[in-house]
């Protein structure tokens, strides 16, 4: 019952905060924010509470591996959004994620080698993302049900995945944990309200945020079996926040450059 209450409180609070940040600072920052393990982190935390540290460690390795499937979502969506509507872009992006997840079940590497592969994949995906993905449209007012609907969907996902964990096993549960739920919601709303450029901004921010995501699960998978649940999560969160701050600095660099240029004119 205690974990159920945590799921019902923590998950909607996280997606609500991310959604409000997107409205305040724009779609790219919103994507950067959801690069944090906002659903997968709670999933592994609840798995540790319900199934033990060994189960959670195996799930954390699966989630770390699943970072590669996020790349298979972002790149097709961003390119298709330039010429097509959000239903096709989203459908192909989700297909890319699921196809990559099926393939990644057979990828077993030492943790550090897996982490290096993920860093290379994220860097390459960022370089392959389309630049200037169309002119941004003026954002219309979002519907009133927008944020509550996001909260409900995100909470349902966490409840469903943690409830099915025993049947799925730790690795497949971990691989499915990075399912781009927040990214899909934020990208689609940005695409509908502001155009393909805004959707690509969400995805570019997400990819930058995934560096901290991968670091979080590397630390968690390494420590949770030896140090325990609370210390492992504390260290992983600290590492993720430091790297996420660096990603934000990279994300804001073009804006700072434009400000300097305007001040020099």
GIFENJO-V942472 format. One record per backbone hydrogen bond with DSSP energy under -1.0 kcal/mol. CO is the residue of the C=O (numbers start at 1). NH is the residue of the N-H. If there is no record, write none. Layout:
# GIFENJO-V942472
co,nh
CO,NH
CO,NH
This chain:
# GIFENJO-V942472
co,nh
1,5
2,6
3,7
4,8
5,9
6,10
7,11
9,13
10,14
11,15
12,16
13,17
14,18
15,19
16,20
17,21
18,22
19,23
20,24
21,25
22,26
26,30
27,31
28,32
29,33
30,34
33,36
36,38
39,43
40,44
41,45
42,46
43,47
44,48
45,49
46,50
47,51
48,52
52,56
53,57
54,58
55,59
56,60
57,61
58,62
59,63
60,64
61,65
62,66
64,67
65,68
66,70
67,71
68,72
70,74
71,75
73,77
74,78
75,79
76,80
77,81
80,83
80,84
85,89
86,90
87,91
88,92
89,93
90,94
91,95
92,96
93,97
94,98
95,99
96,100
97,101
98,102
99,103
100,104
103,106
104,107
110,114
111,115
112,116
113,117
114,118
115,119
116,120
117,121
118,122
119,123
120,124
121,125
122,126
123,127
124,128
132,134
143,146
145,149
146,150
147,151
148,152
149,153
150,154
151,155
152,156
153,157
154,158
155,159
156,160
157,161
158,162
159,163
160,164
164,168
165,169
169,173
170,174
171,175
172,176
173,177
176,179
179,181
180,184
181,185
182,186
183,187
184,188
185,189
186,190
187,191
188,192
189,193
190,194
191,195
194,137
195,199
196,200
197,201
198,202
199,203
200,204
201,205
202,206
203,207
204,208
205,209
206,210
208,211
209,213
210,214
211,215
212,216
213,217
214,218
215,219
216,220
217,221
218,222
219,223
220,224
223,226
223,227
228,232
229,233
230,234
231,235
232,236
233,237
234,238
235,239
236,240
237,241
238,242
239,243
240,244
241,245
242,246
243,247
244,248
245,249
246,250
247,251
248,252
252,256
253,257
254,258
255,259
256,260
257,261
258,262
259,263
260,264
261,265
